[in-house]
Amino acid sequence: MSDSGAAGLTIHAGVPKAGSSSIQTWLAENAKRLRSSHDTVVAVAREGAPITTGIFDGSGTINSAALVKTMIWGGDDRTPALNAFLADLGSLCEAHAHVIVTSEAFESFLWRPDEDFVLGLESFAARHPVRVVYYLRPQHAALEAAWRQWGFRSKGPPSLFLTLRADRMEYASSYARAKDLAPTIELIPRALREDLLDGGDVVADFANRYLGLGNESLQREFVNPSLPLEVVNLLREAPPGTFWDSIHDNATLGEIKQLLANLDLPESDRIRRSRAVLQAYCHERFEPGNLELIQRMGWPVSDWVPAPEEPVRGHLAELDSLWSPQASNAERQVLFAAILGALGR
């Protein structure tokens, strides 16, 4: 299957903080049009319902982790859940020219990879063409974005969160293992960089390459941006329960993002130093594999995580200090009260 064709099954395995929400929002807003004009259906694996009933109609959420939850924590339910999922996908592929399944959680199947899921898709590909598309940010940018979305709300220090998170960012080896398991699946990692994407962004790139929309004008919005690093490091000091109850409790976080959407903070020396430390760590750990992936995929770049401009040692433990807020406790309490007041709490 060529990039520009739209046929069979396309799985958008959304990597967190790599434009996934923007792609999913655009698909949700255009699902009915895609179905009527291109016989392309957007299907959602909703909890407790077969995917054949999950053709997106504008209701509910398009980013469902139902299958992933069962596959990861389902025990004996794993195999029946996967078989039912693939059978339902087969029914949709028989009825429609192109089926899209999108979920940020599907990325979890790739980085290990999950052999049951990947081998199941390989078997499925004997009947219907399958491609799995996912977008990759340079690891230092991806790790910072993960901290700004979830990590700052975790209980441990930054170095612990980043070290654990980094274990799923061996892009080259993850690709190679999945490709070895499923050689007939079209596995497509896309470089998330403006100059390498069709139209300069993930939505245009996905719509052009994997929906066959060519240069059609796209109305799109970019959603779920991260808060500034300085802000999340301050919010990390909020008393438990002030703004959220867990790292995935995003209701109030979304409101804070809207409240501070236009905040433009200068980069402090501490933040600049912290980014150099993180970049040095990622360059040392990931760049040899990145260069293998660059060569294998033919990306027109010479590096993915370049070395910092000034030599610096990439010891993540230094971030435990650099990402600690300098404001006094009294100043922090004033800030938290001001945010709660602005949110009407």
C-alpha positions as CSV (number, residue, x, y, z in Angstrom):
1,M,0.0,0.0,0.0
2,S,1.4,3.4,-0.9
3,D,1.4,6.3,1.4
4,S,-1.2,8.2,-0.7
5,G,-3.7,5.4,-1.1
6,A,-6.6,5.0,1.3
7,A,-7.6,1.3,1.5
8,G,-7.8,-1.5,4.1
9,L,-7.0,-0.7,7.7
10,T,-5.1,2.3,9.1
11,I,-4.2,2.3,12.8
12,H,-3.1,5.7,14.1
13,A,-1.1,4.6,17.1
14,G,-0.9,8.0,18.7
15,V,2.3,8.6,20.6
16,P,1.5,10.8,23.6
17,K,2.4,14.5,23.1
18,A,3.1,14.0,19.4
19,G,0.0,15.6,17.8
20,S,-2.3,12.8,18.6
21,S,-5.1,14.9,20.1
22,S,-5.0,17.2,17.1
23,I,-5.3,14.3,14.6
24,Q,-8.1,12.8,16.7
25,T,-10.0,16.1,17.0
26,W,-9.8,16.6,13.2
27,L,-11.0,13.0,12.6
28,A,-13.9,13.5,14.9
29,E,-15.0,16.7,13.2
30,N,-14.7,15.2,9.8
31,A,-15.8,11.6,10.4
32,K,-19.2,12.0,8.7
33,R,-17.7,13.7,5.7
34,L,-15.0,11.1,5.3
35,R,-17.6,8.4,5.4
36,S,-19.9,9.9,2.8
37,S,-17.3,11.1,0.4
38,H,-14.5,8.6,0.7
39,D,-16.1,5.5,2.3
40,T,-13.6,6.0,5.1
41,V,-15.0,5.1,8.6
42,V,-13.4,6.2,11.8
43,A,-14.0,3.4,14.4
44,V,-13.6,3.7,18.2
45,A,-13.0,0.8,20.5
46,R,-15.4,1.8,23.3
47,E,-15.6,0.1,26.6
48,G,-18.0,-2.9,26.6
49,A,-19.1,-2.5,23.0
50,P,-17.9,-4.1,19.7
51,I,-16.0,-1.9,17.4
52,T,-18.5,-2.5,14.7
53,T,-20.9,-0.3,16.7
54,G,-18.2,2.2,17.3
55,I,-18.2,4.1,14.0
56,F,-17.7,7.6,15.1
57,D,-20.8,9.7,14.9
58,G,-19.7,12.8,16.8
59,S,-20.6,11.6,20.3
60,G,-18.4,10.5,23.1
61,T,-14.6,10.4,22.9
62,I,-12.5,9.3,20.0
63,N,-9.5,8.4,22.1
64,S,-10.6,5.1,23.7
65,A,-8.2,2.9,25.6
66,A,-10.7,0.1,26.0
67,L,-8.8,-2.7,24.2
68,V,-5.5,-1.6,25.6
69,K,-6.8,-1.8,29.2
70,T,-8.1,-5.4,28.6
71,M,-4.9,-6.4,26.8
72,I,-2.6,-5.1,29.5
73,W,-4.6,-5.9,32.6
74,G,-7.2,-8.4,31.4
75,G,-5.4,-11.7,32.2
76,D,-7.3,-14.5,30.7
77,D,-9.5,-12.0,28.8
78,R,-6.6,-10.9,26.6
79,T,-7.0,-13.5,23.8
80,P,-10.8,-13.3,23.5
81,A,-10.7,-9.5,23.5
82,L,-8.0,-9.4,20.7
83,N,-9.8,-12.0,18.6
84,A,-13.1,-10.1,18.9
85,F,-11.4,-6.8,18.0
86,L,-9.8,-8.3,14.9
87,A,-13.1,-10.0,13.9
88,D,-15.0,-6.8,14.2
89,L,-12.3,-5.0,12.2
90,G,-12.6,-7.6,9.5
91,S,-16.3,-6.9,9.3
92,L,-15.7,-3.2,8.9
93,C,-13.0,-3.7,6.3
94,E,-15.4,-6.0,4.3
95,A,-18.0,-3.3,4.3
96,H,-15.9,-0.1,3.7
97,A,-13.0,0.9,1.6
98,H,-11.0,2.3,4.4
99,V,-11.2,1.8,8.2
100,I,-9.3,4.1,10.6
101,V,-8.8,3.2,14.3
102,T,-7.1,5.9,16.4
103,S,-6.1,5.7,20.0
104,E,-3.2,7.2,21.9
105,A,-3.1,4.0,23.9
106,F,-2.2,1.8,20.9
107,E,1.3,3.2,21.1
108,S,1.7,0.8,24.1
109,F,1.6,-2.2,21.8
110,L,4.6,-1.0,19.8
111,W,7.4,0.0,22.2
112,R,7.6,-3.5,23.9
113,P,6.3,-4.7,21.4
114,D,3.2,-6.7,22.5
115,E,3.6,-9.9,20.5
116,D,0.0,-11.0,20.7
117,F,-1.3,-7.7,19.2
118,V,1.4,-7.4,16.5
119,L,1.1,-11.0,15.4
120,G,-2.6,-10.7,15.4
121,L,-2.3,-7.8,13.0
122,E,0.2,-9.7,10.9
123,S,-2.4,-12.5,10.5
124,F,-5.1,-9.9,9.7
125,A,-2.9,-8.4,7.0
126,A,-3.2,-11.6,5.0
127,R,-6.8,-10.6,4.3
128,H,-6.7,-6.8,4.5
129,P,-3.9,-4.3,4.0
130,V,-2.7,-2.9,7.3
131,R,-0.6,0.1,8.1
132,V,0.3,1.5,11.5
133,V,1.2,5.2,11.5
134,Y,2.8,6.9,14.5
135,Y,4.6,10.2,14.9
136,L,7.9,10.6,16.8
137,R,9.3,13.6,18.5
138,P,13.0,13.8,19.4
139,Q,13.4,12.1,22.7
140,H,14.5,15.1,24.7
141,A,11.4,17.1,23.5
142,A,9.1,14.1,24.1
143,L,10.4,13.6,27.7
144,E,10.0,17.3,28.5
145,A,6.5,17.2,27.1
146,A,5.6,14.1,29.1
147,W,6.8,15.8,32.3
148,R,4.8,18.9,31.5
149,Q,1.6,16.8,30.9
150,W,1.8,14.1,33.6
151,G,5.2,13.8,35.2
152,F,5.0,17.0,37.3
153,R,2.0,15.4,39.0
154,S,3.8,12.2,39.9
155,K,5.0,11.5,43.4
156,G,8.7,10.9,42.7
157,P,11.5,13.3,41.6
158,P,11.9,14.4,37.9
159,S,14.9,12.1,37.4
160,L,12.8,9.0,38.4
161,F,9.9,9.8,36.1
162,L,12.1,10.7,33.1
163,T,14.2,7.5,33.6
164,L,11.2,5.3,33.6
165,R,9.6,7.1,30.7
166,A,12.7,6.9,28.6
167,D,12.5,3.1,28.6
168,R,9.7,3.4,26.1
169,M,11.6,5.7,23.7
170,E,14.1,3.3,22.1
171,Y,12.5,4.1,18.7
172,A,14.9,2.1,16.5
173,S,14.8,-1.2,18.5
174,S,11.1,-1.0,19.0
175,Y,10.6,-0.6,15.2
176,A,13.0,-3.4,14.4
177,R,11.3,-5.9,16.8
178,A,7.8,-5.1,15.6
179,K,8.9,-5.3,12.0
180,D,10.5,-8.7,12.6
181,L,7.3,-10.0,14.1
182,A,5.1,-8.5,11.4
183,P,7.0,-8.1,8.1
184,T,3.9,-7.6,5.9
185,I,2.4,-4.8,8.0
186,E,3.3,-1.3,6.7
187,L,4.8,0.1,9.9
188,I,5.3,3.8,9.5
189,P,7.1,6.0,12.0
190,R,6.9,9.6,10.9
191,A,9.4,12.3,11.9
192,L,7.5,15.0,13.8
193,R,9.3,18.1,12.5
194,E,7.6,20.9,10.6
195,D,9.9,20.8,7.6
196,L,9.5,17.0,7.2
197,L,5.6,16.9,7.4
198,D,3.3,17.4,4.5
199,G,1.7,20.8,5.0
200,G,4.0,21.4,7.9
201,D,1.9,19.8,10.6
202,V,0.6,16.4,11.7
203,V,-3.0,16.9,10.7
204,A,-2.2,17.9,7.1
205,D,0.5,15.1,6.9
206,F,-2.0,12.4,8.1
207,A,-4.8,13.6,5.9
208,N,-2.6,13.8,2.8
209,R,-0.6,10.7,3.2
210,Y,-3.0,8.3,4.8
211,L,-6.5,9.5,3.8
212,G,-5.6,10.4,0.2
213,L,-6.9,14.0,0.5
214,G,-4.1,15.5,-1.4
215,N,-3.9,19.3,-1.2
216,E,-7.5,19.6,0.0
217,S,-8.0,22.7,2.2
218,L,-8.1,21.5,5.9
219,Q,-9.8,23.4,8.7
220,R,-8.0,22.2,11.8
221,E,-7.0,23.2,15.3
222,F,-4.2,22.2,17.5
223,V,-5.3,21.0,20.9
224,N,-3.8,20.0,24.2
225,P,-0.7,22.1,24.3
226,S,1.5,21.8,27.4
227,L,1.9,24.4,30.0
228,P,5.3,26.2,30.3
229,L,7.9,24.2,32.2
230,E,8.2,27.0,34.8
231,V,4.4,26.8,35.5
232,V,4.2,23.1,35.9
233,N,7.1,23.0,38.3
234,L,5.3,25.5,40.5
235,L,2.0,23.6,40.3
236,R,3.9,20.5,41.4
237,E,4.0,22.1,44.8
238,A,0.3,22.5,45.2
239,P,-1.3,20.6,48.1
240,P,-2.7,17.2,47.1
241,G,-6.2,17.5,45.7
242,T,-6.0,21.2,45.0
243,F,-6.2,20.8,41.2
244,W,-6.3,17.1,40.5
245,D,-6.4,13.7,42.2
246,S,-4.1,11.8,39.9
247,I,-1.7,12.3,37.0
248,H,-4.4,11.5,34.6
249,D,-7.1,13.8,36.1
250,N,-7.1,16.4,33.4
251,A,-10.3,18.3,33.9
252,T,-8.9,21.2,35.9
253,L,-5.6,21.0,34.0
254,G,-7.5,21.7,30.8
255,E,-9.0,24.8,32.4
256,I,-5.7,26.0,33.6
257,K,-4.3,25.6,30.1
258,Q,-7.1,27.8,28.8
259,L,-6.5,30.3,31.5
260,L,-2.8,30.6,30.8
261,A,-2.9,30.0,27.1
262,N,-1.3,33.3,26.2
263,L,1.3,33.3,28.9
264,D,4.8,33.8,27.4
265,L,7.6,33.4,29.9
266,P,11.3,34.1,29.1
267,E,13.6,31.1,29.4
268,S,15.5,31.4,32.7
269,D,19.1,30.2,33.1
270,R,17.9,27.3,35.2
271,I,15.4,26.1,32.6
272,R,18.0,26.6,29.8
273,R,20.5,24.5,31.8
274,S,17.9,21.8,32.5
275,R,17.1,21.5,28.8
276,A,20.8,21.1,28.0
277,V,21.1,18.4,30.6
278,L,18.1,16.5,29.3
279,Q,19.3,16.9,25.7
280,A,22.8,15.6,26.6
281,Y,21.2,12.5,28.3
282,C,19.0,11.8,25.3
283,H,21.8,12.3,22.8
284,E,24.1,9.9,24.6
285,R,21.4,7.3,25.2
286,F,19.3,7.4,22.0
287,E,21.2,8.9,19.1
288,P,23.0,5.8,18.0
289,G,19.7,4.1,17.5
290,N,18.1,7.2,16.1
291,L,20.8,7.2,13.4
292,E,19.9,3.6,12.5
293,L,16.2,4.5,12.2
294,I,17.0,7.7,10.1
295,Q,19.0,5.6,7.7
296,R,16.4,2.8,7.6
297,M,13.4,5.1,7.0
298,G,15.3,7.5,4.7
299,W,14.5,10.6,6.7
300,P,16.4,13.6,5.2
301,V,18.1,14.6,8.4
302,S,21.5,14.1,9.9
303,D,20.4,13.7,13.5
304,W,17.4,13.5,15.8
305,V,18.8,14.5,19.1
306,P,21.8,16.7,18.5
307,A,24.4,17.2,21.1
308,P,23.9,20.4,23.1
309,E,25.8,23.5,21.7
310,E,27.8,23.7,24.9
311,P,29.3,20.5,26.5
312,V,27.2,19.4,29.4
313,R,26.9,16.1,31.3
314,G,23.5,14.4,31.0
315,H,22.9,13.4,34.6
316,L,19.2,13.5,35.2
317,A,19.6,13.8,38.9
318,E,20.6,17.5,38.3
319,L,17.0,18.1,37.2
320,D,15.7,17.3,40.6
321,S,17.2,20.6,41.7
322,L,16.8,22.6,38.5
323,W,13.1,21.8,38.3
324,S,12.4,22.8,41.9
325,P,10.6,26.1,42.0
326,Q,12.5,29.1,43.5
327,A,9.3,30.9,44.7
328,S,8.8,30.9,48.5
329,N,5.9,28.9,50.1
330,A,4.0,32.1,50.6
331,E,4.4,33.1,47.0
332,R,3.2,29.7,45.8
333,Q,0.1,29.8,48.0
334,V,-0.8,33.2,46.6
335,L,-0.4,31.8,43.0
336,F,-2.6,28.7,43.8
337,A,-5.3,30.9,45.4
338,A,-5.2,33.2,42.4
339,I,-5.7,30.3,39.9
340,L,-8.5,28.9,42.0
341,G,-10.2,32.3,42.1
342,A,-9.8,32.7,38.3
343,L,-11.4,29.3,37.8
344,G,-14.3,30.2,40.1
345,R,-13.4,27.7,42.8
